[in-house]
Amino acid sequence: MSPRHRIAAAAAAVGLAAALTAPGPAAAAPGRATGNGAWSVEPANRSGAPAARPSFAFDAPPGATVRDSVRISNLTGAPITFRVYGADAYNTPRDAGFALRPPEERPRDVGAWISLKSSSPKIPAHGAKEIPFTLKVPANATPGEHIGGVVALNTAIESVQRDGGARVGIRRAVAARVYLRVAGPLTPGLRADGLGVARTEPLVPFARHERGTIRYTVVNTGNQRISPTARVRATGVFGHEIERWPDQRLPEILPGERTEITLPWDDPPALDAVTVRVELVAAGGIDVRAQTRFTAVPWPALLTVAGIVFVLWSVLPRLIRRWRERAGLAARETGVFL
């Protein structure tokens, strides 16, 4: 594969993530297909009419085989050739958006269990095609939720953009989500990792506002998707509350996935012993807590004061002594003689 095509595939993956996470009429109401205005992808109902399913949802034991069909509709006035494939889902690191792996990444979960009857259909203008597929659950599949999608990727490069000195080809993709629950116990779990605070300290404390950032990573350690609520607060010495952020409902975090959360902190304390606490709560009795401590000391200001004291203590006496010596010498030179 040429570098141009490799870049194009990566661009298609970005477009797919955006199509799956952006709200809009095509994905807002149940029974409406996911689409980008040029084509749409949805579960089929084998009757030629749109299915009343927003996504594929299966319950199956290990070793079972599930059969279904995906419907791809070409909404344009020209034929389109697609590459259709199964893909694993993941959360985008920064905002926990729902995204699917590009075709260059080999699936390792439910995407690898999907086999399509046709993987490169050519759909005529304003036409549609239903493609049967089988989902074979391995006998050793772990219990819980396995999430992915059936992706329809336009094989044509739709546009070319410049990125520095390289030409980047853009291909777009749309997918229907696949939610498979393998029989067995559900064990939800969360973890908060890497909680830390970064601050910028002004040279003159209390005269200018400081700026801070709280960062932590939410990890889904269980076998089902979870949409937790994050509660963050900061307290100072003796437990007095410094700041409390509004409760934040996070997007669904898929099993085994993680996402980084960043919170701005306007005007953190310049002088205090601070404890920042994060609490993640979700249905099923999940209540996870993490905390970090730091001592806020205006080091730039203290160093500046120390420098001034050093100058006054060591340099100023010398300057005064030299001034006196010169003043005395001048007095002798300008004395009156009779």
N, C-alpha and C positions, 0 to 999 in steps of 0.2 A: 504494500500500500504506500502510495506516495505521501510525502509530508503534507501536501495540500489536502489530500483526502483525510489524513489523520487529524489535521486541524479541523476540517469540516465536520468530522464525526464528533469531535469534542464540542464544537459549536452546536451541533444538533442536540447533544445531551443537555446543554444549558437551556436551549429552547424548550426541550421537553419538560425540564424542571419548572420553567416559568409557566408553561401551559397547564401543568397539573396543579400549581399552587395559586395562580391568579384567579380571583373571583370573577364571575361573569355569567351571563345568561346561559351559556352552553353547559356550565357545570353546576349551576346553582340549584335547580329544581330536580327532584327525583324523576327518572324517566326521560330526562334530556341527555343527549349524547355529549360526550366531551369532544370539543372541536376547536379549530382555529380559524374558522371561516372558509377554509379551502377544502377540508375534509374532516370527517368525524369518525369516532370509534366508540362502539357501545356493545353491550351484550345483545345477542340476537335471540329472537323467540321462534325462529323457523317458520314464521307465517308471512314474512315480507314486510311486516309493520314494525315500527320501533318497539323494543322491549321496555317494559315498565321497571327496569332495573338500572340504577345508577352505576353499578359495578358488579363484578362477579363475587359471589360469596358462597363458599363451600364449607361443609363439615364432613370430614372423612376420617376413617381410622388409618393407621399405618398399613401400607400394602394395597390400599384401594385405588381404583381408577375412576376418575370423574370425566365425563364427556360434556362438552358444550360447544357453542359457536360464537364467534365475534363478528360483528357487522361493521364493515368499513364503507362509508359513503363519500363519493367524490362530488363535491359541491361546485366544482369549477366547470368551465366550458371546454376543457381539454382532458385527454386521458392522463392518468397518473400511475406510475409503476411504484409499488411500495416494497419495502423490506419489512416483513412482519415477524416478530420474534417475542419470546418470553423474556422478561427481565426481572431482576430483584429490585426491591424498593429500598430506599435509604433516606435519612434525614440530611438536608443540607446543613453544614456545620454551624453557620452563623444565625440562621433564623428558624431552624427545624422544619423547613419546607419539605413537602413530600416530593421525591424525585425518583427516577428510575435509571438504572445503569445503562450506559450506551452499549451498542452492539459489540464494540471492541473488548468489553469486559466480560469475561466468561461468567455466567451465572453460577452460583453455588447453592442456591436454595430453591424457592418455588419457581423461579424463572427457568431453572434447569429441568424441572419436572414437566414443563409444558412442551407438547409436540403438536405442531400445526400441520394440517393437511396441505396447505399451500403457504409458502413463505415469501413468494415474490409475485403477488397478483398484479395484473394490470387492469385497472378499473376505468371504464369509459366515462366520458363527460356526463355529469348528472346521473351517474349510475351508482350501484351499490353491490356489494358482494358479501355473502356470509361464509366464513371460513371455519370449518369444524376444527376442534382441537381436543386433545386428551391431556389430562393432568394425572400422572401416575405418582402416587405418594409412595416413597420408599418404605420398605418394611421397617427400617431403623429410624424413620423420621421422628424427631422429638415432639412431644406434645406441645400444644400452644398454637399461637398465630404465626403464620408464614405469609408474608405480604410481598406482592410484586405487581406485574401488569403485563398486558398484551399490547405491544407497541407497533404502530404503523409509521414507518420512517419513509419519507419521500426520497427515492434514490437520486433524484435530480438535485444538483446544486442550484438553489434558487437565486442566490446573490453572492457577490464577492466583495469583501471589504478589505481594507488595508490595515494591518496591525504592525506598526513600525515599518520594516522593510519587507514584510511578508504579505502575500495575498491570502486571505482567509475565505474559504468557501463556506457558505451557510446552508445547512439542510435542516428542515423542520420535522418534528415528530409529534404524534398525539397518541395517547394510550388510554385503555380502559383498565382500571385497577382490579387486582385480584386479591381477595381476602380468603385465605384458607385457614381453617382451624382444624388441627389434627387432634383427634380424640385423646384425652388424658387430662390430668390436673393442670389448672391454670395457677401460676405462681407469680403474681405481679411483684415488681421490685424496682426501686429507684436508688440512685446514689448521687450525691453532690461532690464533685471533685474539684481540686485546684482553686478553692476560694481565695481570692487575694484582692488587695486594694492598691492602686497606683495613684500617686498624688503629685501635683506640681506645686512647689512652695514659692511664694513671692519673696523677693528680697527683703521687703518691709512687711512683716506680719501685721495683721489687723487693719492695715491701710488698704490692702487689695484682697479681693476674694480669691481663695484657693480653688483649684479644680481637682476633682478626683474621679476615678472609675473603679467600679466593682465588677469583677469577672469571676464566673464559676461555670462549671460544665455539669450538665444534667445527663446522667447515664441511665438507660433503661436496662436493668439487670435481670428482668423477668422474661416471661414468654408471652406477654400480651401488650398491645399498645396502650399507652397511658398519656392522658392530657392533664398534667398536674397544675396546681396553683402554687406560685412562688410567693413567699412572704419574706421580706428583707427589712431589717432594722439595724440601727447602730446605737450603741449606748456608750456612755463615758464612765469616768471614775465614779464609784459609789452607785453605779447602775442607772444614772439619769439618762433619759432618752435624748439622743442628739438628732436622729433622723429616722423616719419611717416611710418607706416607699409604698405606693399603692399596690395592692395585691395584683399579680400578673398571671393571667391564665395562659399557659404555654400551649403551643400546638401539640398534636399527637406525636409522641416519640415512640418509634417502632422498636420492637424487641432487639436488643443488642446494639442499638444506635445511641448516639450522643449528640448534644448540641451545646454550643457555648452561649452563655447569656452575659450581656454587658449592660450595666446600669450606670448612667452618668450621676455624679455626685457634685452638686454645686455647693461650694463653700464648706468643705469639711473643716473640722476644728484645727486651729493652728497649734494648740497646746492642750493635750488631753491624753488619757489612756483609753483607747477606743477598742470596743469589741463589735464586730460585724457578724450578725447571725442570719443564716438562710434556712428557711423551713419550706419543705416541699410536701404538699398534702394532695391526696387523690382518693378516689373511691376505693373501697375495699380495706379501709383502715390504714392506708399508707401515710406515714408521717416521718419524714426524713429530715434530719437537722445537721447543719455544719456551721462552724464558726471560725473566725480568725481574729487575732489581736495585733494591734500595733500601737506604738507610742508616738503621738504627734508632738514633735519638737521643732521649733523654727530654726533649724540649723543654719541656713544662710544668714539669718539675722544675728544669731549668736556668734558666728564666725566673723561677721562684719564688726560687731561690737568688740570681739576679742582683738581683731586687727587694730581697731582704733585705740583700745587700751594699750596694746603693745607699742604703738607709735607714741602715745603720750608718755609711756613709762620709760622707753629706751631712747627715742629719737629727740623728743622735745627738750629734755634736759641738756643734751649736747648742743642743740640749737641755741638755747638760752645762754649757755656758758660761752659759746663762740660770740654771741651778740654782746655779752658783757665784756669779753676780752677786747673786741673791736671798739666798743664804746670807751673803754678805759684808755686804749691806745690813742684814740682820737682826742681824748681830753688832754693827754700829755702833749700831743703834737700842737694843739691849739692853746697851750697855756700862755700866760702873760709874764714876760721877763722885764725886770727893771734894771 
